[in-house]
Amino acid sequence: MFEQMIESWFADYRSAYNAFIKAILADDKKAMNVYMNRTALATFSFFDTGNKPSEAAEPERFYHGFVLGLMVDLADRYRITSNRESGLGRYDVMLEPLRAGDPAFVLEFKVRDPEDEAALADTVSAALRQIEEKAYDMELVARGISPERIRHYGFAFEGKTVLIG
């Protein structure tokens, strides 16, 4: 009787996590892309996102801040850091798990440069390559997190279009 009563209390429980957080935790890149593109199209202005990379990297900063804001819901499960040094450079966002068994995340953001990249997929590849080449995982590995538990995501932006890989 008590078991059924307790189960009924939690039957309608819905996580407070937004759809993006649920997707990243599930390693569902398709859902991450759908969420980001719908949100960008419905709410962002071209004044926010820009249309090309600039020396000041303003479009990248805008998206960086937006994604970082989405991550605050994970503060009870992750140590969330931004623009810190690790390995041979400075990553954009890192999520270090506070619970054993949870994955860690390294996120790198890039605005597509049409002079260097033919498509957003090339920008994603450049972001992922940067994570590897700059050894951004080094801090996580030094803290005892196995490389198999570390997920890398490259975010490519061009105006209101986003590609995550």
Secondary structure, DSSP 4 states (H G I P E B T S, - for coil): -HHHHHHHHHTT---S--HHHHHHHTT-HHHHHHHHHHHHHHH--HHHH-SS--TT-HHHHHHHHHHHHHHGGGTTTEEEEES-EETTEE-SEEEEESSTTPPEEEEEEEE--TTT-SSHHHHHHHHHHHHHHTTTTHHHHHTT--GGGEEEEEEEEETTEEEE-
